[in-house]
């Protein structure tokens, strides 16, 4: 089989518009969840009250924890697993070695993630997705029931058990790892050893301050995802997405309103009471039992409710689907733009804007993202980073591969 037939993206008619729209919706939620980090709230210290702009920290936590924190990366993780099911099915239908190609895709994604976390955004999720993605083929032979069982264990039981066995009796158990990451940072020339100093480093620092962050952010990123057991929850959610992908391929997901209502109502029954409790905690306390128990169900309830409602909003569906088809490009572009706006190596607006103004900027940026995605896909079959991802996954020896600026007909 020619490489060119594999490298070509799926035709628009072969795509599930509702799933692309859900991916666009997840991008929107992730943007909203990350905006407080862009203005420096997690390490603002005494400046936190000023950044909140008249909102108390508890009020901010109520909205952030209750509605945003973790819910949208749950959707994104599930969609990643769902995509694995679709990719494997389509590759093997074309006669390709699906697992081998998928592993190459994960290797390229890991490279993107390392570049992203070191040079652009320390909150990167691509590296984590790639690392967890390498394990997905191990679960592909499981039955639907077994896949759901393993998923539930990884989302609910294992993280809670590890918090009880490790985190609660030994709250500083990751300190040696943090010390090692700090040693990398200091060894590369970093001088910010407190939250206040790091805030100033981000807000006003130039290239000299950027270099040690670039050398060490990967280490801090990995440790932060180990510390709150996020990597286990992400893997469990990906497995749930694999199960959903099987249903999608059998035509039993999008049109199955009974199942979607069950997920929406069941997720709300579990997630809403937990979210009420979690809303009373301080921001980003993802090891709290209310977060461990309620985040994934509420995120899945969001997704099911979205799929139930989006068919009645065709214009919204199309706009979000365009953004979702370019999810990798839009995710990285968000990081580039926000880094330029807020970090000292760009415009240095961190510390000068409050939460309300920041969210206004975020909403305006997302509107531009929707317009840009529609414009780009008007003359291209996929986003630029999606094209590069495919191009690096399928090393082409054929001259028939479509460059990113063309549309192939037929």
C-alpha positions as CSV (number, residue, x, y, z in Angstrom):
1,X,0.0,0.0,0.0
2,X,1.3,3.5,-0.9
3,X,2.3,5.7,2.0
4,X,0.3,8.5,0.4
5,X,-3.0,6.6,0.9
6,X,-2.2,6.3,4.6
7,X,-1.0,9.9,5.2
8,X,-4.1,11.5,3.8
9,X,-6.5,12.6,6.6
10,X,-10.0,11.3,6.9
11,X,-12.4,12.8,4.4
12,X,-14.9,15.2,6.0
13,X,-17.7,12.8,5.1
14,X,-15.9,10.0,7.1
15,X,-15.7,12.2,10.3
16,X,-18.2,12.4,13.1
17,X,-19.1,16.0,13.3
18,X,-20.6,15.7,16.8
19,X,-17.3,14.3,18.1
20,X,-15.3,17.1,16.4
21,X,-17.7,19.6,18.0
22,X,-17.2,18.0,21.4
23,X,-13.5,18.3,21.0
24,X,-13.9,22.0,20.2
25,X,-16.1,22.3,23.3
26,X,-13.3,20.7,25.4
27,X,-10.8,23.1,24.0
28,X,-13.0,26.0,25.1
29,X,-13.3,24.5,28.7
30,X,-9.5,23.9,28.9
31,X,-8.9,27.5,27.9
32,X,-11.2,28.7,30.7
33,X,-9.6,26.4,33.2
34,X,-6.0,27.6,32.2
35,X,-6.6,31.3,32.2
36,X,-6.1,31.8,35.9
37,X,-2.8,30.1,35.6
38,X,-1.8,32.5,32.8
39,X,-2.3,35.5,35.1
40,X,-0.3,33.8,37.8
41,X,-2.9,33.0,40.5
42,X,-1.3,29.7,41.7
43,X,1.9,31.6,42.7
44,X,0.7,35.2,43.2
45,X,1.0,35.0,47.0
46,X,0.1,38.4,48.5
47,X,-0.9,39.7,45.1
48,X,-3.7,37.1,44.7
49,X,-6.5,39.3,46.1
50,X,-5.6,42.1,43.6
51,X,-5.6,39.7,40.7
52,X,-9.0,38.4,41.7
53,X,-10.4,41.9,41.1
54,X,-12.9,42.1,44.0
55,X,-13.7,38.3,44.0
56,X,-12.7,36.5,47.1
57,X,-10.5,33.4,46.8
58,X,-13.3,31.3,48.1
59,X,-15.7,32.6,45.5
60,X,-13.1,32.0,42.8
61,X,-12.5,28.5,44.1
62,X,-16.3,27.8,44.1
63,X,-16.6,28.5,40.4
64,X,-13.2,27.1,39.4
65,X,-13.3,23.9,41.4
66,X,-17.0,23.3,41.0
67,X,-17.4,23.9,37.3
68,X,-14.0,23.9,35.6
69,X,-11.1,22.1,37.3
70,X,-10.5,18.7,35.6
71,X,-13.9,18.4,33.9
72,X,-12.6,19.3,30.4
73,X,-9.4,17.4,30.4
74,X,-11.6,14.4,31.3
75,X,-13.5,15.0,28.1
76,X,-10.2,15.5,26.2
77,X,-8.8,12.3,27.6
78,X,-11.9,10.3,26.7
79,X,-11.8,11.7,23.2
80,X,-8.1,10.6,22.9
81,X,-9.0,7.0,23.7
82,X,-12.0,7.2,21.4
83,X,-9.7,8.4,18.6
84,X,-7.4,5.5,19.2
85,X,-10.3,3.1,18.5
86,X,-11.2,5.0,15.3
87,X,-7.5,5.3,14.1
88,X,-6.8,1.6,14.6
89,X,-10.0,0.6,12.8
90,X,-9.3,2.8,9.8
91,X,-5.6,1.9,9.6
92,X,-6.3,-1.8,9.7
93,X,-9.1,-1.4,7.2
94,X,-6.5,0.1,4.8
95,X,-4.2,-2.9,5.4
96,X,-1.7,-1.0,7.5
97,X,0.0,-2.2,10.7
98,X,-2.2,-0.2,13.0
99,X,-0.4,-0.7,16.3
100,X,3.1,0.1,14.8
101,X,1.7,3.3,13.2
102,X,-0.1,4.3,16.4
103,X,3.2,4.0,18.4
104,X,4.9,6.2,15.9
105,X,2.1,8.7,16.3
106,X,2.7,8.7,20.1
107,X,6.4,9.1,19.6
108,X,5.8,12.2,17.5
109,X,3.2,13.5,20.0
110,X,5.7,13.0,22.8
111,X,8.2,15.1,20.8
112,X,5.6,17.8,20.4
113,X,4.8,17.6,24.1
114,X,8.4,18.0,25.2
115,X,8.8,21.1,22.9
116,X,5.6,22.5,24.2
117,X,6.2,22.0,27.9
118,X,9.8,23.3,27.8
119,X,9.5,26.2,25.4
120,X,5.9,27.4,25.6
121,X,3.6,26.2,28.4
122,X,4.4,24.3,31.6
123,X,0.8,23.1,31.9
124,X,1.2,20.9,28.8
125,X,-1.0,17.8,28.5
126,X,0.5,16.4,25.2
127,X,3.5,14.7,26.9
128,X,1.2,13.0,29.4
129,X,-1.2,11.9,26.7
130,X,1.7,10.4,24.6
131,X,3.1,8.5,27.5
132,X,-0.3,7.1,28.5
133,X,-1.1,6.5,24.8
134,X,1.8,4.1,24.5
135,X,0.0,1.7,26.9
136,X,-3.4,1.8,25.1
137,X,-2.6,-1.2,22.8
138,X,-2.1,-3.4,25.9
139,X,-5.9,-3.0,26.5
140,X,-7.3,-3.4,23.0
141,X,-8.1,-7.1,23.4
142,X,-10.2,-6.6,26.5
143,X,-14.0,-7.1,26.2
144,X,-16.3,-4.1,26.6
145,X,-17.1,-5.2,30.2
146,X,-13.5,-5.7,31.1
147,X,-12.5,-2.4,29.6
148,X,-15.2,-0.6,31.7
149,X,-14.1,-2.4,34.8
150,X,-10.4,-1.5,34.4
151,X,-11.4,2.1,33.5
152,X,-13.5,2.4,36.7
153,X,-10.7,1.0,38.8
154,X,-8.1,3.5,37.4
155,X,-10.4,6.5,37.6
156,X,-11.9,5.9,41.1
157,X,-10.3,3.1,43.1
158,X,-6.5,3.3,42.4
159,X,-6.0,7.0,42.9
160,X,-8.1,7.1,46.1
161,X,-6.2,4.1,47.4
162,X,-2.9,5.7,46.7
163,X,-4.0,8.9,48.3
164,X,-4.9,6.9,51.4
165,X,-1.8,4.7,51.4
166,X,0.8,7.3,50.3
167,X,-0.3,10.9,50.2
168,X,-2.2,11.2,53.5
169,X,0.5,9.5,55.7
170,X,3.4,11.0,53.7
171,X,2.3,14.4,52.3
172,X,5.9,15.2,51.4
173,X,6.5,11.9,49.6
174,X,7.4,13.7,46.3
175,X,9.9,16.1,47.9
176,X,13.0,14.3,46.6
177,X,11.6,14.5,43.1
178,X,10.8,18.2,43.4
179,X,14.3,18.7,44.8
180,X,15.8,16.9,41.8
181,X,13.7,19.1,39.4
182,X,14.8,22.2,41.2
183,X,18.4,21.1,40.9
184,X,18.0,20.9,37.2
185,X,16.5,24.4,37.2
186,X,19.2,25.9,39.4
187,X,21.9,24.1,37.4
188,X,20.6,25.7,34.2
189,X,20.9,29.2,35.8
190,X,17.5,29.6,37.5
191,X,17.3,31.8,40.5
192,X,13.6,31.8,41.4
193,X,13.2,29.7,44.5
194,X,9.9,31.0,45.9
195,X,6.5,31.6,44.5
196,X,7.0,35.4,44.5
197,X,10.3,35.1,42.7
198,X,8.8,32.8,40.2
199,X,5.9,35.1,39.6
200,X,8.3,38.0,38.9
201,X,10.4,35.6,36.7
202,X,7.4,34.9,34.5
203,X,6.0,38.4,34.5
204,X,9.2,40.4,33.8
205,X,11.9,37.9,33.0
206,X,13.5,37.8,29.5
207,X,15.5,35.3,27.7
208,X,18.0,34.7,30.5
209,X,15.2,33.7,32.8
210,X,13.5,31.7,30.1
211,X,16.4,29.3,29.5
212,X,16.5,27.5,32.9
213,X,12.7,27.2,32.8
214,X,13.0,25.6,29.4
215,X,15.6,23.2,30.7
216,X,13.5,22.0,33.7
217,X,9.8,22.4,33.0
218,X,9.5,18.8,31.7
219,X,10.7,17.5,35.1
220,X,8.3,19.8,37.1
221,X,5.5,18.8,34.7
222,X,6.0,15.1,35.2
223,X,6.2,15.4,39.0
224,X,3.0,17.5,39.3
225,X,1.1,14.8,37.4
226,X,2.5,12.1,39.6
227,X,1.8,14.0,42.8
228,X,-2.0,14.2,42.2
229,X,-2.1,10.8,40.5
230,X,-3.5,12.4,37.4
231,X,-1.6,10.1,35.0
232,X,-3.6,7.1,36.4
233,X,-7.0,9.0,36.1
234,X,-6.1,10.1,32.5
235,X,-5.3,6.5,31.5
236,X,-8.6,5.3,33.0
237,X,-10.5,8.0,31.1
238,X,-8.7,7.0,27.9
239,X,-9.9,3.4,28.4
240,X,-13.4,4.7,28.8
241,X,-13.0,6.6,25.6
242,X,-11.8,3.4,23.9
243,X,-15.1,1.7,25.0
244,X,-17.0,4.7,23.6
245,X,-15.1,4.5,20.4
246,X,-16.2,0.9,20.0
247,X,-19.8,2.0,20.4
248,X,-19.3,4.8,17.9
249,X,-18.0,2.4,15.3
250,X,-21.0,0.1,15.9
251,X,-23.4,3.1,15.6
252,X,-24.5,2.8,19.2
253,X,-23.2,6.1,20.7
254,X,-24.3,9.4,19.1
255,X,-27.8,8.3,18.3
256,X,-28.2,6.4,21.5
257,X,-30.1,9.1,23.4
258,X,-31.0,6.6,26.2
259,X,-27.3,5.9,26.9
260,X,-26.5,9.6,26.7
261,X,-29.2,10.5,29.2
262,X,-28.0,7.7,31.5
263,X,-24.5,9.1,31.4
264,X,-25.7,12.7,31.8
265,X,-28.0,12.0,34.8
266,X,-25.7,9.4,36.4
267,X,-22.7,11.7,36.1
268,X,-24.7,14.6,37.6
269,X,-26.0,12.5,40.5
270,X,-22.4,11.5,41.4
271,X,-20.6,14.7,40.2
272,X,-22.8,17.5,41.4
273,X,-22.7,16.7,45.2
274,X,-18.9,16.1,45.0
275,X,-18.5,19.4,43.1
276,X,-20.4,21.2,45.8
277,X,-17.9,19.8,48.4
278,X,-14.9,20.5,46.1
279,X,-16.1,24.0,45.5
280,X,-15.4,24.7,49.2
281,X,-11.7,23.7,48.9
282,X,-8.9,25.8,47.8
283,X,-8.1,25.8,44.0
284,X,-6.2,22.9,42.4
285,X,-6.6,20.4,45.4
286,X,-7.1,17.5,43.0
287,X,-6.2,14.9,45.6
288,X,-9.2,15.8,47.7
289,X,-11.7,12.9,47.8
290,X,-14.4,15.2,46.3
291,X,-12.2,15.8,43.2
292,X,-11.2,12.1,42.9
293,X,-14.8,10.9,43.1
294,X,-16.6,13.7,41.2
295,X,-14.5,15.2,38.5
296,X,-14.7,12.4,35.9
297,X,-18.5,11.8,36.3
298,X,-19.3,15.5,36.0
299,X,-17.0,15.8,33.0
300,X,-18.7,12.9,31.3
301,X,-22.1,14.4,32.2
302,X,-20.9,17.6,30.4
303,X,-20.0,15.5,27.4
304,X,-23.2,13.6,27.2
305,X,-25.3,16.7,27.7
306,X,-23.4,18.4,24.9
307,X,-24.0,15.5,22.5
308,X,-27.7,15.5,23.4
309,X,-28.1,19.2,22.7
310,X,-25.7,20.0,19.9
311,X,-27.9,18.6,17.1
312,X,-30.3,21.4,17.8
313,X,-27.6,24.0,17.3
314,X,-26.2,23.3,13.8
315,X,-24.3,26.6,13.5
316,X,-22.6,26.2,16.9
317,X,-21.9,22.5,16.0
318,X,-20.2,23.5,12.8
319,X,-18.1,26.3,14.4
320,X,-16.9,24.0,17.2
321,X,-16.3,21.1,14.9
322,X,-13.9,23.2,12.8
323,X,-12.0,24.1,16.0
324,X,-12.1,20.4,17.0
325,X,-10.7,19.2,13.7
326,X,-7.6,21.4,14.4
327,X,-7.4,20.6,18.1
328,X,-3.6,20.1,18.2
329,X,-3.0,23.3,16.3
330,X,-5.4,25.3,18.4
331,X,-4.2,23.9,21.7
332,X,-0.6,24.9,20.9
333,X,-1.6,28.2,19.3
334,X,-3.4,29.1,22.5
335,X,-0.2,28.5,24.5
336,X,1.8,30.6,22.1
337,X,-0.6,33.5,22.2
338,X,-1.1,33.5,25.9
339,X,2.6,33.1,26.6
340,X,3.2,36.1,24.4
341,X,0.5,38.1,26.1
342,X,1.3,37.3,29.7
343,X,5.0,36.4,30.0
344,X,7.9,38.8,30.3
345,X,9.5,37.4,27.2
346,X,6.4,38.8,25.4
347,X,4.1,41.6,26.4
348,X,4.4,40.8,30.2
349,X,0.8,41.4,31.1
350,X,0.9,39.0,34.0
351,X,0.1,40.9,37.2
352,X,-1.5,43.8,35.3
353,X,-4.9,42.1,34.5
354,X,-7.5,40.8,36.9
355,X,-9.7,37.7,36.5
356,X,-12.7,39.5,34.8
357,X,-10.5,41.2,32.2
358,X,-8.6,38.0,31.6
359,X,-11.7,36.0,30.9
360,X,-12.9,38.7,28.5
361,X,-9.6,38.3,26.6
362,X,-10.1,34.5,26.7
363,X,-13.6,34.7,25.2
364,X,-12.4,37.1,22.5
365,X,-9.5,34.8,21.7
366,X,-11.8,31.7,21.4
367,X,-14.1,33.6,19.0
368,X,-11.0,34.3,16.9
369,X,-10.0,30.7,17.1
370,X,-13.4,29.6,15.7
371,X,-13.1,32.1,12.8
372,X,-9.5,31.1,12.1
373,X,-10.4,27.4,12.1
374,X,-13.2,27.9,9.6
375,X,-11.0,30.1,7.4
376,X,-8.1,27.6,7.4
377,X,-10.3,24.5,6.7
378,X,-11.9,26.4,3.9
379,X,-8.8,25.6,1.8
380,X,-7.0,22.9,3.8
381,X,-8.0,19.4,4.8
382,X,-6.4,19.6,8.3
383,X,-4.6,22.0,10.6
384,X,-0.9,22.7,10.1
385,X,0.3,20.8,13.2
386,X,-2.1,17.9,12.3
387,X,-0.4,17.8,8.9
388,X,3.0,17.9,10.4
389,X,2.0,15.1,12.9
390,X,0.9,12.9,10.0
391,X,3.9,13.8,7.9
392,X,6.3,12.8,10.7
393,X,4.3,9.6,11.5
394,X,4.4,8.4,7.9
395,X,7.9,9.2,6.4
396,X,7.0,9.7,2.8
397,X,9.1,8.4,-0.1
398,X,6.3,9.3,-2.4
399,X,5.9,12.6,-4.2
400,X,2.1,12.3,-4.0
401,X,1.7,13.5,-0.5
402,X,-0.5,16.5,-0.2
403,X,1.3,19.6,1.3
404,X,-0.6,21.5,3.9
405,X,-1.7,24.2,1.6
406,X,-3.8,22.1,-0.8
407,X,-7.1,20.3,-0.8
408,X,-7.2,16.9,-2.4
409,X,-10.5,16.1,-4.2
410,X,-11.6,12.5,-4.3
